[in-house]
Amino acid sequence: MTTYRNPAPTVDLIIELLHHPHRPIVLIERLNPPLGWALPGGFVDYGESVEAAARREALEETNLKVTLIEQLAVYSDPQRDPRQHTLSIVFLATASTDPIAADDAKTAAIVHPWDVPPNLCFDHDLILRDYWQYRFYGQRPRFGADV
């Protein structure tokens, strides 16, 4: 019998805060390894849609009820998560209240492009570069054969 191994599906959210000038975003400081700052997100549960997982993870980690706006991209580099091979569907979302850290988030922060902490987990630095390129210049992430 053949055993198949597949990447674990995850979601990440770039949550823009509509009630702040310049639409800052939310980052969380992770309570569990790998430690550091990250976009809110997590694993998709069996039987759960990626959209439901995104809303659930936002609420669990930041106490924010978000509105999903669109998908930015899918990130699937086998090395993106040191724990296991994951793929992440990244959503752009909005919220109208400030975050409060909960669940496996030690801290929640409101950040602008010029004050992002340097110790981002996973590939979230790449995701944020792609997001700002899209937000400021309207250029969607481009993927090639070597990505």
C-alpha positions in Angstrom: 0.0 0.0 0.0 1.3 3.4 -1.0 1.5 6.1 1.8 1.2 9.6 0.6 2.7 12.6 2.4 1.2 16.0 1.7 1.9 19.5 2.9 -0.3 20.7 5.8 -2.6 23.5 4.8 -2.4 26.7 6.7 -3.7 30.3 6.5 -2.1 33.6 7.3 -3.8 37.0 7.4 -2.7 40.5 6.7 -5.2 42.4 8.7 -5.5 46.1 7.9 -6.9 48.3 10.7 -9.4 50.6 9.0 -9.9 52.9 12.0 -6.2 53.9 12.0 -4.5 56.4 9.6 -2.4 54.7 6.9 -4.1 51.3 7.5 -1.4 49.6 9.7 -1.5 45.9 10.0 -1.5 43.4 12.9 1.4 41.1 13.9 1.6 38.7 16.8 4.5 37.6 18.8 4.4 33.9 19.0 4.0 32.2 22.4 5.2 28.8 21.0 8.2 27.8 18.9 9.3 29.0 16.5 9.4 32.2 18.5 9.3 35.6 17.0 6.8 37.9 15.2 4.4 36.6 12.7 1.2 37.3 10.8 -1.9 35.9 12.6 -2.7 32.4 11.2 -2.5 28.7 11.7 -3.5 25.3 10.5 -6.7 24.5 8.7 -8.8 21.9 10.6 -10.2 18.9 8.9 -13.6 19.7 7.4 -13.0 23.4 7.6 -12.8 25.8 4.6 -9.7 28.0 4.4 -11.9 31.1 4.7 -13.4 29.7 8.0 -9.9 28.8 9.2 -8.7 32.4 8.5 -11.6 34.0 10.4 -11.2 31.5 13.3 -7.4 32.1 13.6 -7.9 35.8 13.5 -10.4 35.7 16.3 -8.4 33.1 18.4 -5.1 35.0 18.2 -6.2 38.7 18.0 -9.8 38.8 19.2 -10.6 40.5 15.9 -13.7 39.7 13.8 -12.3 40.2 10.3 -13.8 40.8 6.9 -11.9 38.8 4.3 -11.2 40.9 1.3 -9.2 38.7 -1.1 -6.5 36.1 -1.3 -3.0 37.6 -1.9 -1.2 34.4 -2.9 -0.2 30.8 -1.8 3.2 30.2 -0.3 4.5 26.7 -0.4 8.3 26.5 -0.2 8.9 23.2 1.6 11.3 25.1 3.9 8.9 27.9 4.9 8.1 26.3 8.3 10.9 24.5 10.3 8.4 22.2 11.9 7.0 20.5 8.7 6.1 21.1 5.1 3.2 23.5 5.0 1.5 25.7 2.4 -0.2 28.9 3.3 -3.1 30.6 1.7 -2.6 34.3 2.6 -5.7 36.5 2.9 -6.0 40.2 3.0 -8.6 41.2 5.7 -9.8 44.2 7.5 -10.9 45.0 11.1 -12.3 48.0 12.9 -11.0 47.5 16.4 -7.6 47.0 18.0 -6.2 43.5 18.5 -5.8 41.8 21.8 -3.4 38.9 22.0 -4.9 35.5 22.9 -4.5 31.8 22.4 -0.9 31.2 21.2 -0.2 34.9 20.7 2.0 36.3 23.4 1.6 39.9 22.2 -0.4 41.7 19.4 1.1 44.7 17.7 -0.1 47.4 15.3 2.6 48.0 12.8 3.4 50.2 9.7 5.8 49.3 7.0 8.6 51.3 8.6 8.3 49.6 12.0 8.1 45.9 11.3 10.2 43.9 13.8 13.3 42.2 12.2 12.7 38.7 13.7 9.7 37.5 11.6 9.0 33.8 11.6 8.5 31.5 8.7 8.5 33.4 5.3 6.5 36.3 6.6 9.1 38.8 5.5 8.6 37.7 1.9 4.8 37.7 2.3 4.9 41.3 3.7 7.2 42.4 0.9 4.8 41.0 -1.6 1.9 42.6 0.2 3.4 46.1 0.2 4.4 45.8 -3.4 0.7 45.0 -4.1 -0.7 47.6 -1.8 1.6 50.4 -2.9 2.2 49.6 -6.5 -0.7 47.3 -7.5 1.7 44.5 -8.5 0.6 41.0 -7.5 3.2 38.5 -6.4 4.9 36.9 -9.4 6.0 33.3 -9.3 8.4 31.6 -11.7 9.7 28.1 -12.3 12.4 28.5 -9.7 10.1 29.6 -6.8 
